[in-house]
């Protein structure tokens, strides 16, 4: 079992890898605890949840709304929670995002923690203190920055995932490798079969190395005023792909990373052969690298992205594998590149 600590302005997060969910009571002592999970996790692990202390949400991105937050607030009220109570989100990224948001805003803030049950949640949504819900179809438009007290990663949950969900997580690991850990990229490149088969020893090492990148960046820039924007690599165009093509977040960000690698080449920062190497590794890992893209719909989605400032948008460009820079790209310049970017994918 490995562990690390993220020191944030709202508190420290203890991150435990390989921690068994059945030992979760060790973190609470005499605190009043309630749990929020989703219907998929609850159907598989119902017997491990304490009776009467868990609320069950639907599953999927469509439940990450203010309406669902209202239902959670009602649950908190019925449970008579006070500021000494603790909330635990057990599920994927949707559960982590909405539970962190509700806990951070109920009674002006309750302590909370996560047991992420997907690979994507273990390396991304559960760590870093971003919490929120979608609004009017746009991702994470309402939210807070507030650190969980703990993140407990039990790898047994990953054994229940479909292959598509494993790929979503691998895409996020790949993002961390590309922006800050070239050795992790090589590890993914050389161990494709072991990664996809969820070899637990290798998985713990890969998750640990991936989290080192994110924890380091968040520690230096918790509220995304500078370096933390690197974690948006693949997301500027990936969110547009997700919205216009209806793909999963992981698949859309995978395609977004390929597009933004190509944009890095077009901006003269990355060698073409390196972009092709990245694309090849994605394909060998089963990560999507192309989709049928609607140019006008994509541009409209980019224009509405929350990372836009006036006539520019923050993009993350690669200089090499393991090294990225944040750059402002004019929207009209991005439009000029779009035909070539869409053709590349």
C-alpha positions as CSV (number, residue, x, y, z in Angstrom):
1,X,0.0,0.0,0.0
2,X,1.3,3.4,-1.0
3,X,0.3,6.8,0.3
4,X,0.9,10.5,-0.3
5,X,-0.5,13.8,1.0
6,X,-1.8,16.8,-0.9
7,X,-1.4,20.0,1.2
8,X,-4.1,22.4,0.2
9,X,-5.3,25.8,1.5
10,X,-8.5,24.3,2.8
11,X,-6.7,21.3,4.4
12,X,-4.6,18.3,3.7
13,X,-5.8,15.3,1.7
14,X,-4.4,11.9,2.7
15,X,-4.4,9.6,-0.4
16,X,-4.1,5.9,0.2
17,X,-3.6,3.4,-2.6
18,X,-4.6,-0.2,-2.0
19,X,-6.7,0.7,1.0
20,X,-9.6,-1.9,1.6
21,X,-13.0,-0.3,1.5
22,X,-14.1,-2.6,4.4
23,X,-11.6,-0.8,6.7
24,X,-13.2,2.6,6.0
25,X,-14.5,2.9,9.6
26,X,-10.9,3.5,10.8
27,X,-11.1,7.1,9.4
28,X,-14.2,8.2,11.4
29,X,-13.9,7.1,15.0
30,X,-17.0,8.8,16.7
31,X,-18.0,11.0,13.8
32,X,-21.5,10.8,12.3
33,X,-21.0,9.5,8.7
34,X,-23.3,9.4,5.7
35,X,-22.4,8.0,2.3
36,X,-23.5,8.9,-1.2
37,X,-23.0,6.4,-4.0
38,X,-24.6,5.6,-7.4
39,X,-26.9,2.8,-8.4
40,X,-24.3,0.8,-10.2
41,X,-21.9,0.7,-7.3
42,X,-24.7,0.0,-4.8
43,X,-26.1,-2.9,-6.8
44,X,-22.6,-4.6,-6.8
45,X,-21.6,-3.8,-3.2
46,X,-24.8,-3.2,-1.3
47,X,-23.9,-5.6,1.6
48,X,-20.8,-3.5,2.4
49,X,-22.8,-0.3,3.0
50,X,-24.1,0.4,6.5
51,X,-27.9,0.3,6.6
52,X,-29.7,3.7,6.6
53,X,-26.5,5.7,6.1
54,X,-26.3,5.7,2.3
55,X,-28.1,7.7,-0.4
56,X,-28.1,6.3,-3.9
57,X,-28.0,8.5,-7.0
58,X,-28.6,7.5,-10.5
59,X,-25.5,6.9,-12.6
60,X,-23.9,8.9,-15.4
61,X,-23.2,12.5,-16.3
62,X,-26.9,13.4,-16.6
63,X,-27.3,13.2,-12.8
64,X,-24.6,15.8,-12.1
65,X,-27.1,18.7,-11.8
66,X,-28.4,21.2,-9.3
67,X,-31.5,19.1,-9.1
68,X,-29.5,16.1,-7.8
69,X,-27.7,18.5,-5.4
70,X,-31.1,19.5,-4.0
71,X,-32.0,15.9,-3.4
72,X,-28.7,15.4,-1.5
73,X,-29.3,18.5,0.6
74,X,-32.7,17.0,1.5
75,X,-31.0,13.8,2.6
76,X,-28.5,15.8,4.7
77,X,-31.4,17.6,6.3
78,X,-33.3,14.4,7.0
79,X,-30.1,12.9,8.5
80,X,-29.8,15.9,10.8
81,X,-26.1,16.4,9.9
82,X,-24.1,19.1,11.7
83,X,-20.6,20.4,11.2
84,X,-19.0,17.5,13.0
85,X,-20.6,15.1,10.5
86,X,-18.6,13.6,7.6
87,X,-19.8,12.8,4.1
88,X,-18.2,10.1,2.0
89,X,-18.7,9.8,-1.8
90,X,-18.3,6.3,-3.1
91,X,-18.3,6.1,-6.9
92,X,-16.9,7.5,-10.0
93,X,-16.1,11.0,-11.0
94,X,-19.8,12.1,-11.1
95,X,-20.2,11.1,-7.5
96,X,-17.0,12.7,-6.4
97,X,-17.8,16.0,-8.1
98,X,-21.4,16.3,-6.8
99,X,-20.6,15.0,-3.3
100,X,-17.7,17.4,-2.9
101,X,-19.9,20.3,-4.1
102,X,-22.8,19.5,-1.7
103,X,-20.6,18.8,1.3
104,X,-18.7,22.1,0.7
105,X,-21.9,24.2,0.5
106,X,-24.2,22.5,3.1
107,X,-23.9,24.4,6.5
108,X,-21.1,26.4,4.7
109,X,-18.9,23.3,4.7
110,X,-18.9,19.7,6.0
111,X,-15.7,17.5,6.1
112,X,-15.8,14.9,3.3
113,X,-13.8,12.2,1.6
114,X,-13.9,9.8,-1.3
115,X,-13.7,6.2,-2.2
116,X,-13.3,6.4,-6.0
117,X,-14.5,3.3,-7.7
118,X,-13.2,3.9,-11.3
119,X,-9.7,4.4,-12.5
120,X,-10.6,7.8,-13.9
121,X,-11.9,8.9,-10.5
122,X,-8.8,7.5,-8.7
123,X,-6.4,9.5,-10.9
124,X,-8.5,12.6,-11.5
125,X,-11.9,13.6,-10.0
126,X,-11.2,12.5,-6.5
127,X,-7.9,14.5,-6.2
128,X,-7.4,18.2,-6.4
129,X,-10.3,19.9,-4.7
130,X,-12.4,20.8,-7.7
131,X,-16.1,20.1,-7.0
132,X,-19.1,21.0,-9.1
133,X,-22.2,20.3,-11.2
134,X,-23.1,20.9,-14.8
135,X,-25.5,23.6,-15.8
136,X,-27.5,24.0,-19.0
137,X,-25.5,21.2,-20.6
138,X,-22.1,22.8,-19.9
139,X,-19.7,20.9,-17.7
140,X,-18.8,22.0,-14.1
141,X,-20.2,25.5,-14.5
142,X,-21.2,25.7,-10.9
143,X,-18.7,24.6,-8.3
144,X,-16.1,25.2,-5.5
145,X,-12.5,24.6,-4.7
146,X,-12.3,22.5,-1.5
147,X,-10.0,19.6,-0.6
148,X,-11.4,16.3,0.6
149,X,-9.9,15.0,3.9
150,X,-9.0,11.6,2.4
151,X,-9.1,9.6,-0.8
152,X,-9.1,5.8,-0.4
153,X,-8.4,3.8,-3.5
154,X,-9.5,0.2,-3.3
155,X,-8.4,-1.5,-6.6
156,X,-11.0,-4.3,-6.2
157,X,-13.6,-1.9,-7.5
158,X,-11.8,-1.7,-10.8
159,X,-12.3,-5.4,-11.5
160,X,-16.0,-4.7,-12.1
161,X,-15.4,-2.1,-14.8
162,X,-16.1,-2.6,-18.5
163,X,-13.1,-2.2,-20.7
164,X,-14.4,1.1,-22.0
165,X,-14.3,2.6,-18.5
166,X,-10.8,1.3,-17.9
167,X,-9.8,3.1,-21.1
168,X,-11.3,6.3,-19.7
169,X,-8.9,6.1,-16.8
170,X,-5.9,5.2,-18.9
171,X,-6.5,8.3,-21.0
172,X,-6.2,10.4,-17.9
173,X,-3.1,8.6,-16.8
174,X,-1.7,9.3,-20.3
175,X,-2.5,13.0,-19.9
176,X,-0.4,13.2,-16.7
177,X,2.4,11.3,-18.4
178,X,2.4,13.7,-21.4
179,X,2.4,16.9,-19.4
180,X,4.8,15.9,-16.6
181,X,6.3,12.3,-16.6
182,X,8.0,11.0,-19.7
183,X,9.0,7.8,-17.8
184,X,5.4,7.1,-17.1
185,X,4.6,7.4,-20.8
186,X,7.4,4.9,-21.6
187,X,5.9,2.5,-19.0
188,X,2.5,2.7,-20.6
189,X,4.1,2.3,-24.0
190,X,6.0,-0.9,-22.9
191,X,3.3,-2.6,-20.8
192,X,0.1,-2.3,-22.7
193,X,-1.3,-5.7,-22.0
194,X,-0.5,-5.7,-18.3
195,X,-2.1,-2.3,-17.9
196,X,-5.3,-3.2,-19.7
197,X,-5.5,-6.5,-17.7
198,X,-5.4,-4.4,-14.5
199,X,-2.3,-6.2,-13.2
200,X,-2.6,-4.9,-9.6
201,X,1.2,-4.4,-8.8
202,X,1.7,-2.4,-12.0
203,X,-1.6,-0.6,-11.6
204,X,-0.7,0.7,-8.1
205,X,2.7,1.9,-9.5
206,X,1.0,3.6,-12.5
207,X,-1.7,5.3,-10.4
208,X,1.0,6.4,-7.9
209,X,3.2,8.0,-10.6
210,X,0.1,9.5,-12.3
211,X,-1.0,11.1,-9.0
212,X,2.5,12.4,-8.3
213,X,2.1,14.6,-11.3
214,X,-1.3,15.9,-10.4
215,X,-0.6,16.4,-6.7
216,X,2.6,18.3,-7.5
217,X,0.8,20.6,-9.8
218,X,-2.2,21.2,-7.5
219,X,0.1,21.8,-4.5
220,X,1.9,24.6,-6.5
221,X,-1.3,26.1,-7.9
222,X,-4.4,25.0,-6.1
223,X,-6.9,27.4,-7.6
224,X,-5.9,27.1,-11.3
225,X,-4.4,30.6,-11.6
226,X,-1.4,29.3,-13.5
227,X,0.4,25.9,-13.7
228,X,-2.8,23.9,-12.8
229,X,-4.1,24.8,-16.2
230,X,-1.7,22.1,-17.6
231,X,-4.2,19.6,-16.3
232,X,-6.6,20.8,-19.0
233,X,-4.4,19.2,-21.7
234,X,-6.8,17.6,-24.1
235,X,-9.8,19.2,-22.4
236,X,-10.2,22.4,-24.4
237,X,-10.9,20.5,-27.6
238,X,-12.0,17.3,-25.7
239,X,-14.9,19.0,-24.0
240,X,-16.0,20.2,-27.4
241,X,-15.8,16.7,-28.8
242,X,-17.7,15.4,-25.8
243,X,-20.5,17.9,-26.2
244,X,-20.9,17.6,-30.0
245,X,-20.3,13.9,-30.5
246,X,-21.8,12.5,-27.3
247,X,-18.7,10.5,-26.4
248,X,-17.7,9.6,-22.9
249,X,-15.4,12.1,-21.1
250,X,-12.4,9.8,-21.3
251,X,-12.9,9.0,-25.0
252,X,-13.4,12.7,-25.8
253,X,-10.3,13.8,-23.9
254,X,-8.3,11.1,-25.6
255,X,-9.2,12.6,-29.0
256,X,-8.7,16.1,-27.6
257,X,-5.1,15.2,-26.6
258,X,-4.4,13.9,-30.1
259,X,-5.8,17.1,-31.6
260,X,-3.9,19.3,-29.1
261,X,-0.7,17.3,-29.9
262,X,-1.2,18.2,-33.5
263,X,-1.9,21.8,-32.6
264,X,1.4,21.8,-30.8
265,X,3.0,20.7,-34.0
266,X,1.2,23.4,-36.0
267,X,2.3,26.0,-33.5
268,X,5.9,24.9,-34.0
269,X,6.4,23.5,-30.5
270,X,6.4,19.7,-31.0
271,X,8.1,17.5,-33.5
272,X,5.7,15.8,-35.9
273,X,7.4,12.4,-35.3
274,X,6.7,12.7,-31.5
275,X,3.0,13.5,-32.2
276,X,2.8,10.4,-34.4
277,X,4.5,8.3,-31.6
278,X,1.9,9.6,-29.2
279,X,-0.9,8.7,-31.6
280,X,0.5,5.2,-32.1
281,X,0.6,4.4,-28.3
282,X,-2.9,5.7,-27.9
283,X,-4.1,3.3,-30.7
284,X,-2.2,0.3,-29.2
285,X,-3.9,1.0,-25.8
286,X,-7.3,1.0,-27.5
287,X,-7.7,4.8,-26.9
288,X,-9.8,6.5,-29.5
289,X,-7.9,9.0,-31.7
290,X,-10.6,10.1,-34.2
291,X,-14.3,10.9,-34.5
292,X,-16.7,12.3,-37.0
293,X,-16.4,16.0,-36.1
294,X,-18.8,18.8,-36.9
295,X,-16.5,21.8,-37.5
296,X,-19.1,24.5,-36.8
297,X,-20.5,22.8,-33.7
298,X,-17.0,22.3,-32.3
299,X,-16.1,25.9,-32.8
300,X,-19.3,27.0,-31.1
301,X,-18.6,24.7,-28.1
302,X,-15.0,26.1,-27.8
303,X,-16.4,29.6,-27.8
304,X,-18.5,28.7,-24.8
305,X,-15.7,27.0,-22.9
306,X,-15.1,28.5,-19.4
307,X,-11.4,28.7,-20.2
308,X,-12.1,31.4,-22.8
309,X,-11.0,34.9,-22.0
310,X,-12.3,37.5,-24.5
311,X,-11.0,36.5,-27.9
312,X,-8.5,34.0,-26.6
313,X,-8.6,30.6,-25.0
314,X,-6.0,28.9,-22.8
315,X,-4.6,25.8,-24.5
316,X,-2.0,23.4,-23.2
317,X,0.7,22.7,-25.8
318,X,3.4,20.0,-25.7
319,X,7.1,20.8,-26.2
320,X,8.0,17.1,-25.8
321,X,6.7,14.1,-24.0
322,X,6.6,15.0,-20.3
323,X,6.8,18.8,-20.8
324,X,3.9,21.1,-21.5
325,X,3.3,24.9,-21.5
326,X,0.2,26.9,-21.2
327,X,-0.5,29.2,-24.2
328,X,-3.1,31.7,-25.2
329,X,-4.5,30.9,-28.6
330,X,-6.7,33.3,-30.5
331,X,-10.1,31.9,-31.3
332,X,-9.9,33.0,-34.9
333,X,-6.4,31.4,-35.2
334,X,-7.9,28.1,-33.8
335,X,-10.7,28.4,-36.4
336,X,-8.0,28.6,-39.1
337,X,-6.5,25.4,-37.8
338,X,-9.7,23.5,-37.4
339,X,-10.0,21.9,-40.8
340,X,-6.5,20.4,-40.5
341,X,-7.2,19.3,-36.9
342,X,-10.5,17.7,-37.8
343,X,-8.8,15.9,-40.7
344,X,-6.0,14.6,-38.5
345,X,-8.7,13.0,-36.3
